[in-house]
Amino acid sequence: MSSDRLSITVQFVDSSLSDEEREASAVSLYEQLRSADGDLGEPSRPREPAPPGSKGFGSHVVGSVTALLSAITLKDFFGFLRERLFSREIEIEIEANGKKLKLKARGRDDLDHALAAAQRFVANESST
């Protein structure tokens, strides 16, 4: 991954939701990202590795969406999440230059704080 590209994984972790509800939320977010106007990255559904010796590709990680985007669009991506997730509890993992930052958010205020932390992380990683 080049230094100006970020990998962001959003995982729905709200314990009040069933696996099916978390998965439905992830599929919905994935579809919204794919059809969004603007550059909100390249969304994908992360997969769990297949068991050793199997011929399958593994299954999707339940309740999880990944997007590759540029550091410039980080604020837009968080704004997109802020408009759609309301009070759903999520974990956000940002990877830049091989280093990771994990954040949790539940609601708009948490997402605002997570954005600030993510921007600091990306600024620090781009200066190294």
Phi and psi in degrees as GROMACS dihedral restraints (atoms count N, CA, C in turn):
[ dihedral_restraints ]
;  ai    aj    ak    al  type     phi  dphi    fc
    3     4     5     6     1   -73.3    20    10
    4     5     6     7     1   163.7    20    10
    6     7     8     9     1   -68.2    20    10
    7     8     9    10     1   -21.0    20    10
    9    10    11    12     1   -93.1    20    10
   10    11    12    13     1     1.8    20    10
   12    13    14    15     1  -106.7    20    10
   13    14    15    16     1   140.6    20    10
   15    16    17    18     1  -119.4    20    10
   16    17    18    19     1   147.5    20    10
   18    19    20    21     1  -109.6    20    10
   19    20    21    22     1   122.8    20    10
   21    22    23    24     1  -121.1    20    10
   22    23    24    25     1   125.2    20    10
   24    25    26    27     1  -112.0    20    10
   25    26    27    28     1   127.9    20    10
   27    28    29    30     1  -110.9    20    10
   28    29    30    31     1   124.0    20    10
   30    31    32    33     1  -123.6    20    10
   31    32    33    34     1   128.6    20    10
   33    34    35    36     1   -80.2    20    10
   34    35    36    37     1   120.1    20    10
   36    37    38    39     1  -124.2    20    10
   37    38    39    40     1     8.9    20    10
   39    40    41    42     1   -58.9    20    10
   40    41    42    43     1   116.8    20    10
   42    43    44    45     1   -68.9    20    10
   43    44    45    46     1   -14.9    20    10
   45    46    47    48     1   -80.8    20    10
   46    47    48    49     1    -7.0    20    10
   48    49    50    51     1  -101.3    20    10
   49    50    51    52     1   145.5    20    10
   51    52    53    54     1   -76.5    20    10
   52    53    54    55     1   167.2    20    10
   54    55    56    57     1   -56.8    20    10
   55    56    57    58     1   -39.3    20    10
   57    58    59    60     1   -64.1    20    10
   58    59    60    61     1   -39.8    20    10
   60    61    62    63     1   -69.9    20    10
   61    62    63    64     1   -38.8    20    10
   63    64    65    66     1   -64.6    20    10
   64    65    66    67     1   -41.2    20    10
   66    67    68    69     1   -65.1    20    10
   67    68    69    70     1   -43.1    20    10
   69    70    71    72     1   -61.8    20    10
   70    71    72    73     1   -38.8    20    10
   72    73    74    75     1   -64.2    20    10
   73    74    75    76     1   -41.4    20    10
   75    76    77    78     1   -66.7    20    10
   76    77    78    79     1   -43.2    20    10
   78    79    80    81     1   -62.5    20    10
   79    80    81    82     1   -42.7    20    10
   81    82    83    84     1   -61.9    20    10
   82    83    84    85     1   -46.0    20    10
   84    85    86    87     1   -62.5    20    10
   85    86    87    88     1   -43.5    20    10
   87    88    89    90     1   -57.2    20    10
   88    89    90    91     1   -48.1    20    10
   90    91    92    93     1   -65.3    20    10
   91    92    93    94     1   -38.2    20    10
   93    94    95    96     1   -66.1    20    10
   94    95    96    97     1   -40.3    20    10
   96    97    98    99     1   -64.3    20    10
   97    98    99   100     1   -40.5    20    10
   99   100   101   102     1   -64.1    20    10
  100   101   102   103     1   -35.6    20    10
  102   103   104   105     1   -97.5    20    10
  103   104   105   106     1     2.0    20    10
  105   106   107   108     1   -70.3    20    10
  106   107   108   109     1   145.6    20    10
  108   109   110   111     1   -77.3    20    10
  109   110   111   112     1   147.8    20    10
  111   112   113   114     1    92.4    20    10
  112   113   114   115     1   179.2    20    10
  114   115   116   117     1  -101.0    20    10
  115   116   117   118     1    89.7    20    10
  117   118   119   120     1  -103.2    20    10
  118   119   120   121     1    22.7    20    10
  120   121   122   123     1    93.0    20    10
  121   122   123   124     1  -175.5    20    10
  123   124   125   126     1  -108.3    20    10
  124   125   126   127     1    98.1    20    10
  126   127   128   129     1   -74.5    20    10
  127   128   129   130     1   150.4    20    10
  129   130   131   132     1  -152.5    20    10
  130   131   132   133     1   167.9    20    10
  132   133   134   135     1  -107.3    20    10
  133   134   135   136     1   114.4    20    10
  135   136   137   138     1   -65.6    20    10
  136   137   138   139     1   149.3    20    10
  138   139   140   141     1  -115.4    20    10
  139   140   141   142     1   146.8    20    10
  141   142   143   144     1   -80.4    20    10
  142   143   144   145     1   144.7    20    10
  144   145   146   147     1   -63.6    20    10
  145   146   147   148     1   146.6    20    10
  147   148   149   150     1   -71.5    20    10
  148   149   150   151     1   149.0    20    10
  150   151   152   153     1   -59.3    20    10
  151   152   153   154     1   148.3    20    10
  153   154   155   156     1   -55.1    20    10
  154   155   156   157     1   136.6    20    10
  156   157   158   159     1    86.1    20    10
  157   158   159   160     1    -9.2    20    10
  159   160   161   162     1   -85.5    20    10
  160   161   162   163     1   159.6    20    10
  162   163   164   165     1  -100.1    20    10
  163   164   165   166     1    -0.1    20    10
  165   166   167   168     1   -82.1    20    10
  166   167   168   169     1   173.2    20    10
  168   169   170   171     1   -97.9    20    10
  169   170   171   172     1    -1.5    20    10
  171   172   173   174     1    90.5    20    10
  172   173   174   175     1   171.4    20    10
  174   175   176   177     1  -108.6    20    10
  175   176   177   178     1   164.2    20    10
  177   178   179   180     1   -63.8    20    10
  178   179   180   181     1   146.0    20    10
  180   181   182   183     1   -71.2    20    10
  181   182   183   184     1   122.9    20    10
  183   184   185   186     1   -60.7    20    10
  184   185   186   187     1   129.1    20    10
  186   187   188   189     1    71.6    20    10
  187   188   189   190     1    28.4    20    10
  189   190   191   192     1  -131.4    20    10
  190   191   192   193     1   140.7    20    10
  192   193   194   195     1  -135.2    20    10
  193   194   195   196     1   139.8    20    10
  195   196   197   198     1  -120.2    20    10
  196   197   198   199     1   145.2    20    10
  198   199   200   201     1  -135.8    20    10
  199   200   201   202     1   138.6    20    10
  201   202   203   204     1  -100.4    20    10
  202   203   204   205     1   125.7    20    10
  204   205   206   207     1  -147.7    20    10
  205   206   207   208     1   170.0    20    10
  207   208   209   210     1   -87.0    20    10
  208   209   210   211     1   156.3    20    10
  210   211   212   213     1   -60.0    20    10
  211   212   213   214     1   -29.2    20    10
  213   214   215   216     1   -64.7    20    10
  214   215   216   217     1   -31.4    20    10
  216   217   218   219     1   -95.8    20    10
  217   218   219   220     1     8.6    20    10
  219   220   221   222     1   -57.1    20    10
  220   221   222   223     1   -45.8    20    10
  222   223   224   225     1   -63.5    20    10
  223   224   225   226     1   -40.9    20    10
  225   226   227   228     1   -63.1    20    10
  226   227   228   229     1   -40.4    20    10
  228   229   230   231     1   -62.3    20    10
  229   230   231   232     1   -46.3    20    10
  231   232   233   234     1   -65.4    20    10
  232   233   234   235     1   -36.2    20    10
  234   235   236   237     1   -62.0    20    10
  235   236   237   238     1   -40.4    20    10
  237   238   239   240     1   -60.3    20    10
  238   239   240   241     1   -47.0    20    10
  240   241   242   243     1   -61.5    20    10
  241   242   243   244     1   -44.0    20    10
  243   244   245   246     1   -58.8    20    10
  244   245   246   247     1   -39.7    20    10
  246   247   248   249     1   -70.8    20    10
  247   248   249   250     1   -24.1    20    10
  249   250   251   252     1  -110.9    20    10
  250   251   252   253     1   -23.3    20    10
  252   253   254   255     1   -96.9    20    10
  253   254   255   256     1   -19.0    20    10
  255   256   257   258     1    47.1    20    10
  256   257   258   259     1  -111.2    20    10
  258   259   260   261     1  -106.2    20    10
  259   260   261   262     1    20.3    20    10
  261   262   263   264     1   -75.9    20    10
  262   263   264   265     1   136.7    20    10
  264   265   266   267     1   -83.1    20    10
  265   266   267   268     1   126.3    20    10
  267   268   269   270     1  -132.9    20    10
  268   269   270   271     1   158.5    20    10
  270   271   272   273     1  -114.2    20    10
  271   272   273   274     1   139.2    20    10
  273   274   275   276     1  -122.5    20    10
  274   275   276   277     1   128.1    20    10
  276   277   278   279     1  -118.9    20    10
  277   278   279   280     1   125.2    20    10
  279   280   281   282     1  -113.7    20    10
  280   281   282   283     1   130.3    20    10
  282   283   284   285     1  -118.7    20    10
  283   284   285   286     1   127.4    20    10
  285   286   287   288     1  -140.9    20    10
  286   287   288   289     1   129.0    20    10
  288   289   290   291     1    53.4    20    10
  289   290   291   292     1    36.8    20    10
  291   292   293   294     1    79.7    20    10
  292   293   294   295     1    -1.4    20    10
  294   295   296   297     1  -107.0    20    10
  295   296   297   298     1   150.5    20    10
  297   298   299   300     1  -122.8    20    10
  298   299   300   301     1   147.5    20    10
  300   301   302   303     1  -127.2    20    10
  301   302   303   304     1   128.8    20    10
  303   304   305   306     1  -111.1    20    10
  304   305   306   307     1   133.6    20    10
  306   307   308   309     1  -132.8    20    10
  307   308   309   310     1   154.1    20    10
  309   310   311   312     1  -121.6    20    10
  310   311   312   313     1   146.9    20    10
  312   313   314   315     1  -148.0    20    10
  313   314   315   316     1   144.1    20    10
  315   316   317   318     1  -144.1    20    10
  316   317   318   319     1    94.2    20    10
  318   319   320   321     1   106.3    20    10
  319   320   321   322     1   171.8    20    10
  321   322   323   324     1   -66.4    20    10
  322   323   324   325     1   -41.7    20    10
  324   325   326   327     1   -62.3    20    10
  325   326   327   328     1   -43.2    20    10
  327   328   329   330     1   -61.2    20    10
  328   329   330   331     1   -40.0    20    10
  330   331   332   333     1   -65.8    20    10
  331   332   333   334     1   -35.1    20    10
  333   334   335   336     1   -63.9    20    10
  334   335   336   337     1   -43.2    20    10
  336   337   338   339     1   -67.2    20    10
  337   338   339   340     1   -38.3    20    10
  339   340   341   342     1   -64.9    20    10
  340   341   342   343     1   -39.4    20    10
  342   343   344   345     1   -60.9    20    10
  343   344   345   346     1   -45.4    20    10
  345   346   347   348     1   -60.0    20    10
  346   347   348   349     1   -43.9    20    10
  348   349   350   351     1   -65.0    20    10
  349   350   351   352     1   -41.0    20    10
  351   352   353   354     1   -64.6    20    10
  352   353   354   355     1   -41.1    20    10
  354   355   356   357     1   -64.4    20    10
  355   356   357   358     1   -40.5    20    10
  357   358   359   360     1   -63.6    20    10
  358   359   360   361     1   -44.0    20    10
  360   361   362   363     1   -59.8    20    10
  361   362   363   364     1   -48.8    20    10
  363   364   365   366     1   -64.6    20    10
  364   365   366   367     1   -40.0    20    10
  366   367   368   369     1   -62.5    20    10
  367   368   369   370     1   -42.8    20    10
  369   370   371   372     1   -65.3    20    10
  370   371   372   373     1   -40.7    20    10
  372   373   374   375     1   -72.5    20    10
  373   374   375   376     1   -30.8    20    10
  375   376   377   378     1   -77.7    20    10
  376   377   378   379     1   -18.7    20    10
  378   379   380   381     1   -89.3    20    10
  379   380   381   382     1    -6.2    20    10
